Amino acid sequence: MWALLKYDPSSTGWEKLLKKKINYLIDSKRSLLQNIDSFQYDVAIVTALREPELEAVLNLNGNWEPFKLDNDATEYHKGIFQKDEKRVSVVAASAPQMGMVATSVLTNKIITSFRPKFIIMTGIAGGVKDAANFGDVLVTEISYDSGSGKIKTDDHDNSIFEPDYKSIELDVDVKELLLSCKTNRNYLDEIKKKWMGNKPLHELNIRIGPLASGAGVIQNQKIIDEIKGHSRKLIGIDMETYGVFYTAKNCSKPRPLSVMSFKSLSDFGDKHKSDDYQKYCAYTSANFAYHFILNELTSL
C-alpha cells in the first residue's frame, strides 16, 4: 500500500504524481463520509428564534455544551437525551432571524456538518380557529409555501393570486407514531402539569394536519381565511417549516431519514394576536419533541 516517488529537482513530474495521490485520498475520504450509514447525530433540533424557542430546547435535560465550527458564526449546542439504556445524540441551533430562507440555510449547514438521522423543528406558530387551542402541538402532516403561485391583474386592475402549492408530506411511519400519541394522549397531561407559568385552562392536545409557511407574520383574519380557502384542513401558519422540509428532502446525501415540525399554537393571527402564551408554547413544543424522541422515534 506504500507509494514511492522519485524526487528530481530538475523536473516537476513528481509534484504532479504527489498531487494526484493526495487528491485520490481526499476523494476517498469524501466518498466514505457520503455513505448512507455515516450519520453523526441521531437528531437535530432547529428553531427560528433563540428566545423563547431555542431557550426552551436548552432547558430540556440534555447536558448541553455550546460550540462553534471554524468559519461559521452560528452557535451550536450538542447534548444527550437519556432514558434508562437509551442514549440519543442531539445537536440544536436557532436561525439568526425568522423566515424560510434563514431557516433553510441553517438546516443545510446542520445537515452538511452533522449528518443527523432526523430533523425536528420546534417553536411557536399561528393557528386556525376551531382547529386547535392555545398551547396545542401542531404536527405538520403536509407542509407548503402559501406564497407559491402567480399574481395576475384582472380587467378591473385588481390583483388576483393563483396559488401553485408544492407540498411535502410527513413520513408515513412517523405519522403512525404520532397518531398513536394523539389517541393515547401520551405525555400531554404530564407536560402541561409541570409548567408553572401562565397557561390556558383547557387540556393540552396534539393536532395533525397541513401547515402553511409564508413570508411574513400574519395579523389579519382575512388573509388566514384566504389561505384556508385553498386547504380546508389547515391547522396553522408559520414562516419556516416549509424551508426545513424542503432542505431536508433536497440536500446532499446522506439525507435525514425523516423531517418533522412540532410547533405549538401561540396565537390565531388576527387583531387579538398577543405574546401571552409564547413561553408556554415554546415549552410544550420542546417537551413534546423530547418525549417523542426518547419514547417513539428510537423505534424507527
C-alpha positions in Angstrom: 0.0 0.0 0.0 3.0 2.3 0.0 3.8 4.5 -2.9 7.4 5.6 -3.6 8.0 8.7 -5.7 11.4 9.7 -7.0 12.3 13.3 -6.2 14.0 15.1 -9.0 14.9 18.8 -8.6 15.2 19.2 -12.3 11.6 18.4 -13.1 8.0 18.7 -11.7 6.8 15.3 -12.7 7.0 14.1 -9.1 4.8 17.0 -7.9 2.1 16.1 -10.3 2.1 12.5 -9.1 2.1 13.5 -5.5 -0.9 15.9 -6.0 -2.7 13.1 -7.8 -2.3 10.7 -5.0 -3.3 13.3 -2.4 -6.5 14.1 -4.3 -7.3 10.4 -4.5 -7.1 10.2 -0.7 -9.3 13.3 -0.3 -11.9 11.9 -2.7 -11.9 8.5 -1.0 -12.4 10.2 2.4 -15.3 12.3 1.0 -16.9 9.2 -0.5 -16.8 7.4 2.9 -18.4 10.4 4.5 -21.2 10.3 2.0 -22.0 6.7 2.9 -25.7 6.3 3.9 -24.6 4.8 7.2 -22.5 7.8 8.2 -25.0 9.7 10.4 -23.1 11.6 13.1 -26.1 12.7 15.3 -29.4 11.0 15.9 -31.5 14.2 16.0 -31.1 17.8 15.0 -33.5 20.3 16.5 -34.0 23.6 14.6 -35.7 26.7 15.9 -36.4 30.1 14.3 -35.7 32.1 17.4 -33.2 32.0 20.2 -35.8 33.2 22.7 -38.1 31.6 23.7 -37.8 28.7 21.2 -34.2 27.6 21.5 -34.2 28.6 25.1 -37.0 26.0 25.7 -35.0 23.3 24.0 -31.9 24.0 26.1 -34.0 23.8 29.2 -34.5 20.1 28.4 -32.3 17.6 30.3 -29.6 17.1 27.7 -26.3 18.2 29.4 -25.9 20.7 26.7 -22.5 22.0 25.5 -22.3 25.1 23.2 -19.7 25.1 20.5 -18.8 26.7 17.2 -17.3 25.5 13.9 -14.4 27.2 12.1 -15.6 29.8 9.6 -19.2 29.6 10.9 -20.8 32.3 13.1 -23.7 30.0 14.3 -23.6 28.8 17.9 -24.5 25.1 18.1 -25.4 23.0 21.1 -24.7 19.3 21.5 -26.3 17.1 24.1 -27.5 13.6 25.0 -31.2 12.7 25.8 -31.1 9.7 28.0 -33.7 7.3 29.4 -32.6 4.1 31.1 -30.3 2.5 28.5 -31.3 4.7 25.6 -28.9 7.5 24.6 -29.8 9.9 21.8 -27.2 12.3 20.5 -28.7 15.7 19.7 -27.5 18.9 18.1 -29.6 22.1 18.3 -29.4 25.7 16.9 -31.5 28.7 16.1 -31.5 30.8 12.9 -30.3 34.4 13.1 -33.8 35.6 12.0 -37.2 34.3 11.2 -38.2 33.1 7.7 -37.8 30.3 5.3 -34.6 31.5 3.8 -32.7 31.9 7.1 -34.0 28.6 8.5 -33.3 26.7 5.3 -29.7 28.0 5.3 -29.3 26.8 8.9 -30.8 23.4 8.2 -28.5 22.9 5.3 -25.4 23.8 7.4 -26.6 21.4 10.1 -27.1 18.5 7.6 -23.7 19.2 5.9 -21.8 19.5 9.2 -23.5 16.9 11.5 -25.4 14.5 9.3 -28.4 14.0 11.6 -30.6 10.9 11.2 -33.8 13.0 12.0 -34.6 16.7 11.9 -37.2 18.3 14.1 -38.3 21.9 14.2 -39.8 23.2 17.4 -41.2 26.5 18.4 -44.4 28.6 18.1 -46.8 29.1 15.3 -50.1 30.8 14.5 -53.2 28.6 14.5 -56.6 28.4 12.8 -59.6 29.0 14.9 -61.7 25.9 15.7 -58.8 23.7 14.6 -56.7 24.0 17.8 -56.3 25.8 21.1 -53.5 27.8 22.7 -50.5 25.6 23.5 -51.6 22.7 21.4 -48.8 21.0 19.5 -49.3 21.5 15.7 -47.8 18.5 14.0 -47.2 19.2 10.3 -48.7 16.5 8.2 -48.3 18.4 4.9 -46.0 21.4 4.5 -46.3 24.0 1.8 -45.4 27.6 0.8 -48.5 29.7 1.0 -46.9 32.3 -1.2 -46.1 30.0 -4.1 -48.1 30.9 -7.2 -48.8 33.7 -9.7 -50.1 37.2 -9.1 -52.2 38.5 -12.0 -54.3 41.6 -12.8 -58.0 41.2 -13.9 -59.8 43.5 -16.3 -60.5 46.0 -13.5 -56.9 46.2 -12.4 -57.5 44.1 -9.3 -54.7 41.8 -8.2 -55.5 38.1 -8.3 -53.4 35.4 -6.7 -53.4 32.0 -8.3 -51.8 29.5 -5.8 -49.5 26.8 -7.1 -48.6 25.0 -3.9 -45.8 22.4 -3.9 -46.4 20.3 -0.8 -44.1 17.9 1.2 -45.7 15.2 3.3 -44.7 13.8 6.7 -43.1 10.3 6.6 -45.8 7.6 6.9 -44.0 5.7 9.7 -43.5 8.8 11.8 -47.1 9.8 11.2 -48.3 6.5 12.6 -46.3 7.0 15.8 -47.8 10.5 16.2 -51.3 9.3 15.6 -50.8 6.8 18.4 -49.5 9.6 20.7 -52.6 11.7 19.8 -55.0 8.8 20.5 -53.4 7.7 23.8 -52.6 11.3 24.9 -49.0 10.2 25.7 -47.0 12.7 27.8 -49.5 15.6 27.2 -51.0 15.9 30.7 -47.6 15.5 32.3 -46.2 18.2 30.1 -48.9 20.7 31.0 -48.9 19.9 34.7 -45.1 20.7 35.0 -45.5 24.2 33.6 -45.6 26.7 36.5 -46.2 29.8 34.5 -49.2 31.3 32.6 -51.1 28.6 30.7 -54.7 28.2 29.3 -57.4 26.3 31.2 -58.1 23.7 28.5 -56.2 20.4 28.2 -53.1 20.1 26.0 -53.7 18.3 22.7 -51.9 17.2 19.5 -53.3 18.5 16.2 -52.1 16.8 13.0 -52.7 18.5 9.7 -51.5 20.8 6.9 -49.3 23.8 7.9 -48.7 26.7 5.6 -45.4 28.7 5.6 -45.4 32.3 4.4 -43.0 35.3 4.1 -44.4 37.4 6.9 -46.1 37.5 10.3 -49.8 37.5 9.8 -52.2 39.5 12.0 -55.1 39.6 9.6 -58.1 37.1 9.8 -59.0 37.8 6.1 -55.5 36.6 4.9 -55.8 33.4 7.1 -59.3 32.7 5.6 -57.8 33.1 2.1 -55.0 30.6 2.9 -57.5 28.2 4.5 -59.7 28.5 1.4 -57.1 26.5 -0.5 -56.5 24.0 2.3 -59.7 23.3 4.2 -58.0 21.2 6.9 -55.3 23.8 7.6 -54.2 23.8 11.3 -51.6 26.5 11.4 -49.3 29.0 9.7 -45.6 29.9 10.3 -42.6 31.4 8.4 -40.2 28.5 8.5 -41.4 24.9 8.3 -41.5 24.5 4.5 -37.9 25.7 4.3 -36.8 23.0 6.8 -38.9 20.3 5.0 -37.6 21.3 1.5 -34.0 21.5 2.6 -34.1 18.1 4.3 -35.7 16.5 1.2 -33.3 18.0 -1.3 -29.9 18.2 0.4 -26.9 16.1 -0.4 -26.7 12.5 0.8 -26.9 11.0 3.3 -30.3 12.8 3.8 -32.1 12.7 7.1 -34.5 9.7 7.3 -37.3 12.0 8.2 -38.1 15.6 9.0 -40.8 16.8 11.4 -42.2 20.1 12.7 -43.8 20.3 16.2 -44.9 23.9 16.7 -47.3 25.0 19.4 -50.2 27.4 18.8 -49.4 30.8 20.4 -52.0 33.0 18.6 -54.6 33.0 15.8 -53.1 35.6 13.6 -55.9 38.0 14.0 -56.2 41.5 15.6 -56.1 39.9 19.0 -52.7 38.4 18.4 -50.5 38.7 21.6 -47.4 37.1 23.2 -49.2 35.9 26.3 -48.6 32.2 25.7 -45.3 32.3 23.8 -43.1 30.8 26.5 -45.7 28.2 27.4 -46.0 27.2 23.7 -42.2 27.0 23.3 -42.2 24.8 26.3 -44.9 22.4 25.2 -43.4 22.1 21.7 -39.9 21.4 23.0 -41.1 19.0 25.7 -43.3 17.0 23.4 -40.3 16.6 21.0 -38.2 15.4 23.9 -40.7 12.7 24.9 -41.3 11.7 21.3 -37.6 11.3 20.6 -36.9 9.2 23.6 -40.1 7.1 23.6 -41.2 6.8 20.0 -38.6 7.9 17.4 -35.9 5.5 18.7 -38.1 2.6 17.5 -37.6 3.5 13.8 
